[in-house]
Amino acid sequence: MPRNRSNPHAQNPRRASNRKRLSQNFLIDPGVARMIAHSSRVGPDDLVVEIGPGDGMLTRQLLGRARRVLAFEKDGRFADRLRRRNAGDDRLRCVHADFRDARLPDEPFAVVANIPYGLTTECVRWCLETRHLTSATLVTQLEFARKHTGDFGRWTKLTVAHWPAWEFTLGRRIGKRNFRPVPSVDSAVLHVRRRQRPLLPHRALGEYRRLVELGFTGVGGSLHASLRRSVGPRRADRACEAAGVARDLPVGLVPPQSWLRLFESLTRS
């Protein structure tokens, strides 16, 4: 969650301790905030939801680009401060609420946020399940962003399961010195964008995700071994061959494109 170079917690160790406990690191570099807003691709026709604006470092950049910003801030003091600083600007609405409990817009919107590390996975899942979301630009731990975009050569179940409908890409790296308090690791921008044309029909997504769930059970040490127990040896052999998946390949090394070919092969058979 962002803030400016002055430390609003300098005289309040208890509140600073709470922020640290919640893994909340404030962005202090306006240039980095500008880069994040630019990379989100939001424009003058867009509604943006910001999760945890804090002291408004990123909010200021979003207000310069978007049609309107709806900010959800759980900390009442930061919510009041943001309202006072932007009094009279009807482009910003700051709601004192946890984003998970808040009422969301009934129209397309993008999420742009520097989220607490401790809520990263929950926030990404929330974005993927939100009906009107078009894209999410999220500042996360570097390792998290790399894991969920295949940058390590491995793929997570979360990414693979949602790949037909969502695109996951790795954005810019952000050094830890750009935050206060300084975290132990660097961060990065994670982009999650809804595909204009899903790679599978909507009616097939549930069955596809059940296949992914099955494959990630870890039974047998490989995707092929897990499939054999469910669909039988011959079907598993044919499907893996058609998808180009080696029989001994660990499930985490199977790229999303191969999962789609595997699903298509099993569906045809």
C-alpha positions, 0 to 999 in steps of 0.5 A: 500500500502506497504512501509518500516520503513522510512517515505517517507512523513515525509517532505511532509504533503500534500502528506501524507494528500492525502494518508490518504484521500485515506485510504492508509495505508503502511505495515511496517513489513517484516514478515507480508509481507512475510506471505501475499506472502506465503499465496497467493500460487504464485510460480516460474511459476506465473505472479503476478499483484500488485495493489499499491506497494507503497514503495515495502514492499510486492513487495520484497517478491513477487519477491522472489517467482513469475516468474514476477511481474507487478505493477500498481502504481498511485503515480508517485513518488512511481513508480519512486522509485520502478523502481530505487530500482529494476533497472536491475531486469527484473522480475519487471515491474512497470507501473505508472497507475491506475489499473482500467485503465491499460492494463492487461496481456493476460495470467493467473495471480494472484493479490496480494495487500495491497489495499486502504480501500476506494477502497476495494469493487471496487477492489474485483469487478474488480478482479471478472470481470477480464478474466485471473485472477486465484486468488486474495490475498487482505489485507482489513479491518478485518470487510470487509474480515469477512463479505464476507467470512460468518465469521459473520454467514451472507453472502453478495450479492457479495459473494453469486452471485459469489460463483459458480465460486469463492471461498472466504476464510478468511486468517490471521488477521493483527494488525493495528500497522503493518501499517503507518499511523496506521488505526483505525481498524485491517486488514485481508487477503481475498482470492478469488480463481477461482474454477477449476470446477465451481459449475454451468455450465457457461450458468447458471451463469447469471440466478443464479445471477438474482435469487440472485438479486431477493432474496436480494431485501428485499421485505417481510423481507425474501428470501421466501417472495421475491420468493413468489412475483416472482415465486408464493407461491407454487413454492417458498414453494417447492424450499425453502423446498428442499433447507432447507431454513426456510420461515422466514429466512432473506436473509443474513443468507442463506448460498451459498450452500442453494442458489445453492440447491434453484436454482437447485430446481427452475430450475427443476420445 
